[in-house]
């Protein structure tokens, strides 16, 4: 049977409250009853002591026993529901009360039930001058005798316990409803949001507020998930559009030129064929990049590990880009800490692919007469490479997504040739090396990529 969290919480709290109230009422009732009965037993003990002292005085004043000794106590005994029997020193009856006279009178036993059960009597010695001169038997039909005031007192106590229990249950029920609502409403709202997200409504957000840390964390997490799903959905749509555009462009160029050649509009010349071949190569590079990305994401590529000197690797990559930098009058400046160890355990070719991508991007997105700095440093655990330029920069809203597949950012960057896969590949390769890559950028100010590669623990 389905049940809401609010209903379940309310039932649990109320059930616990009922059990607690019942146990408390039982304990209080037992404690009061035991205390009250002890009190009544003390009174009864004092009564018995008083009776013995009374008959001792009667014996002294009368000089012995006679048929009227203690007759005046009969009325008190009758009214208090107990019987007296006076015996002399030889245990012969001097006088006695008939216990049948009190048998059918209302009196209450220890457990509070009306009883006309077994008659019991207790014998007490009557001593005068150190000698036993008689005995007084006190008989009654219950261990403890209660007066009407005693009965009323116990009844009032029980009513008070019952009333306080009922009042406590009412208060707890109200509190349980409030508490369960505080828990259930945020969770219900988060549940609705998650259902909306599962149905593709990635703009759905939970706006409910709660001072409960776990619920607040859950709300923030589901909202963060919604933001990420929405971003991924936009990236997915953009990816399809960009891939379509990247593939369509070389195909259209090829198709249009080939049709023009077939129709004789454009003559077939080596220059034209070379131009078409360049488009085929461009198309092939795109497919190769996509295939490389697929292999890395599916862990199909195994790293060929070896000792790689990052300083030597960067020098090699920079020398390859001097011509491209000179064409735009861009300065390539490398700064390297002296006396440091830049050796890591990694795949030389894969790491070289990372820095080729980053340095080529620095040149590509830096205007003429700009500068690209490559700063190399090292600490005990990592080799750190900073690649910084003073180029066109990256818009703030694009920064969180530049490592996504095919993401090309703002239009100024889209006009520059590229597939939008290089940074994705770079990040995947570094992750395979347990490395990291971070980016800082300001639009029209420049961009800085920071790469950290862990050293091999065996290398000193």
URZI-V714267 format. One record per backbone hydrogen bond with DSSP energy under -1.0 kcal/mol. CO is the residue of the C=O (numbers start at 1). NH is the residue of the N-H. E is the energy in kcal/mol with one decimal. If there is no record, write none. Layout:
co->CO nh->NH e->E
co->CO nh->NH e->E
//
This chain:
co->4 nh->8 e->-2.5
co->5 nh->9 e->-2.7
co->6 nh->10 e->-2.5
co->7 nh->11 e->-2.5
co->8 nh->12 e->-2.4
co->9 nh->13 e->-2.8
co->10 nh->14 e->-2.8
co->11 nh->15 e->-2.8
co->12 nh->16 e->-2.6
co->13 nh->17 e->-2.3
co->14 nh->18 e->-2.9
co->15 nh->19 e->-2.5
co->16 nh->20 e->-2.6
co->17 nh->21 e->-3.1
co->18 nh->22 e->-2.8
co->19 nh->23 e->-2.7
co->20 nh->24 e->-2.7
co->21 nh->25 e->-3.1
co->22 nh->26 e->-2.6
co->23 nh->27 e->-2.8
co->24 nh->28 e->-3.0
co->25 nh->29 e->-2.8
co->26 nh->30 e->-2.7
co->27 nh->31 e->-2.6
co->28 nh->32 e->-2.9
co->29 nh->33 e->-2.8
co->30 nh->34 e->-2.8
co->31 nh->35 e->-2.5
co->32 nh->36 e->-3.0
co->33 nh->37 e->-2.9
co->34 nh->38 e->-2.3
co->35 nh->39 e->-2.1
co->36 nh->40 e->-2.5
co->37 nh->41 e->-2.7
co->38 nh->42 e->-2.3
co->39 nh->43 e->-2.0
co->40 nh->44 e->-2.5
co->41 nh->45 e->-2.5
co->42 nh->46 e->-2.4
co->43 nh->47 e->-2.2
co->44 nh->48 e->-2.5
co->45 nh->49 e->-2.3
co->46 nh->50 e->-2.5
co->47 nh->51 e->-2.5
co->48 nh->52 e->-2.3
co->49 nh->53 e->-2.3
co->50 nh->54 e->-2.3
co->51 nh->55 e->-2.5
co->52 nh->56 e->-1.9
co->53 nh->57 e->-1.8
co->54 nh->58 e->-2.2
co->55 nh->59 e->-2.4
co->56 nh->60 e->-2.0
co->57 nh->61 e->-2.7
co->58 nh->62 e->-2.6
co->59 nh->63 e->-1.6
co->66 nh->69 e->-1.8
co->68 nh->71 e->-2.0
co->70 nh->73 e->-1.8
co->71 nh->74 e->-1.7
co->73 nh->77 e->-2.5
co->74 nh->78 e->-3.1
co->75 nh->79 e->-2.6
co->76 nh->80 e->-1.6
co->77 nh->82 e->-2.4
co->78 nh->81 e->-1.3
co->83 nh->139 e->-2.6
co->84 nh->97 e->-1.7
co->85 nh->137 e->-3.0
co->86 nh->94 e->-3.5
co->86 nh->95 e->-1.2
co->87 nh->135 e->-2.5
co->88 nh->91 e->-2.2
co->92 nh->88 e->-2.5
co->95 nh->86 e->-2.8
co->98 nh->101 e->-1.8
co->99 nh->102 e->-1.0
co->107 nh->115 e->-1.1
co->109 nh->112 e->-1.6
co->113 nh->109 e->-1.6
co->120 nh->140 e->-2.8
co->122 nh->138 e->-2.7
co->124 nh->136 e->-2.3
co->126 nh->133 e->-3.0
co->126 nh->134 e->-1.0
co->128 nh->131 e->-1.5
co->131 nh->128 e->-3.0
co->134 nh->126 e->-2.7
co->135 nh->87 e->-3.1
co->136 nh->124 e->-1.9
co->137 nh->85 e->-1.7
co->138 nh->122 e->-2.4
co->139 nh->83 e->-3.1
co->140 nh->120 e->-2.4
co->147 nh->151 e->-2.4
co->148 nh->152 e->-2.4
co->149 nh->153 e->-2.4
co->150 nh->154 e->-2.4
co->151 nh->155 e->-2.4
co->152 nh->156 e->-2.5
co->153 nh->157 e->-2.3
co->154 nh->158 e->-2.4
co->155 nh->159 e->-2.3
co->156 nh->160 e->-2.4
co->157 nh->161 e->-2.4
co->158 nh->162 e->-2.5
co->159 nh->163 e->-2.9
co->160 nh->164 e->-2.7
co->161 nh->165 e->-2.2
co->162 nh->166 e->-2.5
co->163 nh->167 e->-2.8
co->164 nh->168 e->-2.5
co->165 nh->169 e->-2.3
co->166 nh->170 e->-2.2
co->167 nh->171 e->-2.5
co->168 nh->172 e->-3.0
co->169 nh->173 e->-2.6
co->170 nh->174 e->-2.1
co->171 nh->175 e->-2.7
co->172 nh->176 e->-3.0
co->173 nh->177 e->-2.0
co->174 nh->178 e->-1.9
co->175 nh->179 e->-3.2
co->176 nh->180 e->-3.0
co->177 nh->181 e->-1.6
co->178 nh->182 e->-2.1
co->179 nh->183 e->-1.8
co->180 nh->184 e->-3.3
co->181 nh->185 e->-2.5
co->183 nh->187 e->-1.4
co->184 nh->188 e->-3.2
co->185 nh->189 e->-2.5
co->186 nh->190 e->-2.8
co->187 nh->191 e->-2.7
co->188 nh->192 e->-2.3
co->189 nh->193 e->-2.3
co->190 nh->194 e->-2.7
co->191 nh->195 e->-2.3
co->192 nh->196 e->-2.4
co->193 nh->197 e->-2.6
co->194 nh->198 e->-2.4
co->195 nh->199 e->-1.3
co->196 nh->201 e->-2.5
co->197 nh->200 e->-1.6
co->200 nh->202 e->-1.7
co->201 nh->204 e->-1.7
co->212 nh->216 e->-2.9
co->213 nh->217 e->-2.7
co->214 nh->218 e->-2.3
co->215 nh->219 e->-2.7
co->216 nh->220 e->-2.6
co->217 nh->221 e->-2.3
co->218 nh->222 e->-2.4
co->219 nh->223 e->-2.2
co->220 nh->224 e->-2.5
co->221 nh->225 e->-2.6
co->222 nh->226 e->-2.1
co->223 nh->227 e->-2.3
co->224 nh->228 e->-2.5
co->225 nh->229 e->-3.0
co->226 nh->230 e->-2.6
co->227 nh->231 e->-2.5
co->228 nh->232 e->-3.1
co->229 nh->233 e->-2.5
co->230 nh->234 e->-2.4
co->231 nh->235 e->-2.8
co->232 nh->236 e->-2.7
co->233 nh->237 e->-2.5
co->234 nh->238 e->-2.7
co->235 nh->239 e->-3.1
co->236 nh->240 e->-2.4
co->237 nh->241 e->-2.1
co->238 nh->242 e->-3.3
co->239 nh->243 e->-3.1
co->240 nh->244 e->-2.2
co->241 nh->245 e->-2.3
co->242 nh->246 e->-3.3
co->243 nh->247 e->-2.5
co->244 nh->248 e->-2.6
co->245 nh->249 e->-2.2
co->247 nh->251 e->-1.5
co->248 nh->252 e->-3.1
co->249 nh->253 e->-2.2
co->250 nh->254 e->-2.6
co->251 nh->255 e->-3.1
co->252 nh->256 e->-3.0
co->253 nh->257 e->-2.3
co->254 nh->258 e->-2.7
co->255 nh->259 e->-2.6
co->256 nh->260 e->-2.0
co->257 nh->261 e->-2.3
co->258 nh->262 e->-2.7
co->259 nh->263 e->-2.3
co->260 nh->265 e->-2.1
co->260 nh->266 e->-1.2
co->269 nh->273 e->-2.5
co->270 nh->274 e->-2.6
co->271 nh->275 e->-2.2
co->272 nh->276 e->-2.6
co->273 nh->277 e->-2.5
co->274 nh->278 e->-2.1
co->275 nh->279 e->-1.5
co->276 nh->280 e->-2.0
co->277 nh->281 e->-2.6
co->278 nh->282 e->-2.6
co->279 nh->283 e->-2.6
co->280 nh->284 e->-2.4
co->281 nh->285 e->-2.6
co->282 nh->286 e->-2.0
co->283 nh->287 e->-2.1
co->284 nh->288 e->-2.6
co->285 nh->289 e->-2.8
co->286 nh->290 e->-2.4
co->287 nh->291 e->-2.5
co->288 nh->292 e->-2.8
co->289 nh->293 e->-2.7
co->290 nh->294 e->-2.3
co->291 nh->295 e->-2.4
co->292 nh->296 e->-2.6
co->293 nh->297 e->-2.5
co->294 nh->298 e->-1.7
co->295 nh->300 e->-3.2
co->296 nh->299 e->-1.3
co->303 nh->305 e->-1.1
co->306 nh->346 e->-2.9
co->308 nh->344 e->-2.7
co->309 nh->313 e->-2.4
co->310 nh->314 e->-2.5
co->311 nh->315 e->-2.0
co->312 nh->316 e->-2.1
co->313 nh->317 e->-2.2
co->314 nh->318 e->-2.9
co->315 nh->319 e->-2.0
co->316 nh->320 e->-1.3
co->321 nh->325 e->-2.4
co->322 nh->326 e->-2.6
co->323 nh->327 e->-1.9
co->325 nh->330 e->-3.0
co->326 nh->329 e->-1.3
co->328 nh->369 e->-2.2
co->331 nh->372 e->-3.1
co->333 nh->374 e->-3.3
co->335 nh->376 e->-3.4
co->342 nh->310 e->-2.5
co->344 nh->308 e->-3.3
co->346 nh->306 e->-1.7
co->347 nh->351 e->-2.6
co->348 nh->352 e->-2.5
co->349 nh->353 e->-1.9
co->350 nh->354 e->-1.5
co->351 nh->355 e->-1.9
co->352 nh->356 e->-2.4
co->353 nh->357 e->-1.9
co->354 nh->358 e->-2.1
co->355 nh->359 e->-2.6
co->356 nh->360 e->-2.3
co->357 nh->361 e->-2.1
co->358 nh->362 e->-2.0
co->359 nh->363 e->-2.1
co->360 nh->364 e->-2.8
co->361 nh->365 e->-2.7
co->363 nh->366 e->-1.0
co->365 nh->392 e->-2.6
co->367 nh->370 e->-1.2
co->370 nh->331 e->-2.2
co->371 nh->390 e->-1.1
co->372 nh->333 e->-2.7
co->373 nh->388 e->-2.7
co->374 nh->335 e->-2.9
co->375 nh->386 e->-2.9
co->376 nh->337 e->-2.0
co->377 nh->384 e->-2.7
co->381 nh->455 e->-2.9
co->382 nh->379 e->-2.6
co->383 nh->453 e->-2.4
co->384 nh->377 e->-2.8
co->385 nh->451 e->-3.2
co->386 nh->375 e->-3.0
co->387 nh->449 e->-2.5
co->388 nh->373 e->-3.4
co->392 nh->444 e->-3.2
co->395 nh->398 e->-1.2
co->395 nh->399 e->-1.1
co->398 nh->401 e->-1.8
co->401 nh->404 e->-2.1
co->404 nh->407 e->-1.5
co->410 nh->414 e->-1.6
co->411 nh->415 e->-1.5
co->413 nh->416 e->-1.2
co->420 nh->406 e->-1.2
co->421 nh->425 e->-2.5
co->422 nh->426 e->-2.5
co->423 nh->427 e->-2.4
co->424 nh->428 e->-2.2
co->425 nh->429 e->-2.6
co->426 nh->430 e->-2.3
co->427 nh->431 e->-2.4
co->428 nh->432 e->-1.8
co->429 nh->433 e->-1.0
co->430 nh->435 e->-3.8
co->431 nh->434 e->-1.6
co->436 nh->452 e->-2.2
co->438 nh->450 e->-2.7
co->440 nh->448 e->-3.2
co->442 nh->445 e->-2.3
co->442 nh->446 e->-1.9
co->446 nh->442 e->-2.1
co->447 nh->389 e->-2.4
co->448 nh->440 e->-2.3
co->449 nh->387 e->-2.6
co->450 nh->438 e->-2.2
co->451 nh->385 e->-2.8
co->452 nh->436 e->-2.2
co->453 nh->383 e->-2.5
co->456 nh->459 e->-1.8
//
